[in-house]
Amino acid sequence: MSVWVQVVQHLRPGGIETMALDLQRIENGDDDAYIISLEGDKQAALNAWPRLKACSDRLIFMNKKTGLSLLLLIRLRRLLKSLNANAVHTHHIGPLIYGGLAARLAGIKTVIHTEHDAWHLRDSKRRLLQQWIIARVNPMLVADADLVARDMQQSLGLNREQIRIIKNGVNTHQFVTGDKADARKCLKLPENVPLIGCAGRLELEKGHKVLLEAMAILDPKIHLVLAGDGSQRAALEQQAQAANISHRVHFLGAIETMPTFYQSLDLFCLPSFFEGLSLVILEAQACGIPAVVTHVGASHEALCPRTGKLVEPGSPFALAQALETEIGRTHQESPRHFVKQSGDLRATVRHYAALRNHCA
């Protein structure tokens, strides 16, 4: 039996973390899979994200503090050797530094590193650090989108042949179409109104402020529901109240029944300023819900071209126009077909398994 270890910075709700969990959960075959989180402790993570409980016996937390830590590198090396790890898969630069170096020090031959976005490489210090660590760890490099691969080439001076593209995917057996009325009853949402939904952390870079400004422009019959929590929740609630739209904006907080959330919608919206290849776009579309998203990062690669709409970030007027047009539009084709062809998690799992076997 081979032992496959993924290394992430932390295990809080987010795209990278969801992908790591999905890869572990759906993995078939003989691999024994673990996830190591550099930051945090297990109990706090389980309390904050109940989804982790289903695989808690395969989660290891290193409780890393702020700053560089040679001791953490030593502890990781010992841990990987004690697990008899055959392959290490790192996500983002911090895990590459610690997990990649520890894997090489432990004599592990198969190291895979996935870049989930490349905008951080615009910073010269981060770019030099990533070049330095790639040269020493020499991992098999993966980009989760065509755009990320191109940015890696340009920023890091890599050849196209050095980067594999394995696109993110979602579980199309979990995210399915459903009864809209039942979903709204389950979530206690209004039944007879056009409903736009957004899912994600309530943080500045996610663009919720712009979405609320767009809501103030839209027809008063249209409602908005937000799934997720974050540091901006209180500010967003105050913004909705000041704009006299609080009765049309529903804050659900963090929820575990995400398929039900998407099934309750007429239209999904992601107004972010920064994104990689976003899973929530794929999840919504897998549930048959068309999407309006900002043209940032690799969002266009996750969007069904026949049912979706791209808008430039930061403009509440442009966003309101797109939302008003799309929420009343009838589509002959469901975006679910696009996700099954281009964003199915099982294909992602097969490609990573093949890459590990190739590297072994």
Secondary structure as UniProt FT lines:
FT   STRAND          3..8
FT   HELIX           15..26
FT   STRAND          32..37
FT   HELIX           42..48
FT   HELIX           50..58
FT   STRAND          59..61
FT   HELIX           70..82
FT   TURN            83..84
FT   STRAND          87..91
FT   HELIX           93..95
FT   HELIX           96..100
FT   HELIX           101..105
FT   TURN            106..107
FT   STRAND          110..115
FT   HELIX           119..122
FT   HELIX           124..137
FT   STRAND          140..143
FT   HELIX           146..156
FT   HELIX           160..162
FT   STRAND          163..165
FT   TURN            172..174
FT   HELIX           180..187
FT   STRAND          195..199
FT   HELIX           204..206
FT   HELIX           208..217
FT   TURN            220..221
FT   STRAND          223..228
FT   TURN            231..232
FT   HELIX           233..242
FT   TURN            243..244
FT   HELIX           246..248
FT   STRAND          249..253
FT   HELIX           258..263
FT   STRAND          267..270
FT   HELIX           279..286
FT   TURN            287..288
FT   STRAND          291..294
FT   TURN            297..298
FT   HELIX           299..302
FT   TURN            305..307
FT   STRAND          309..311
FT   TURN            313..314
FT   HELIX           316..327
FT   HELIX           336..342
FT   HELIX           345..359
//
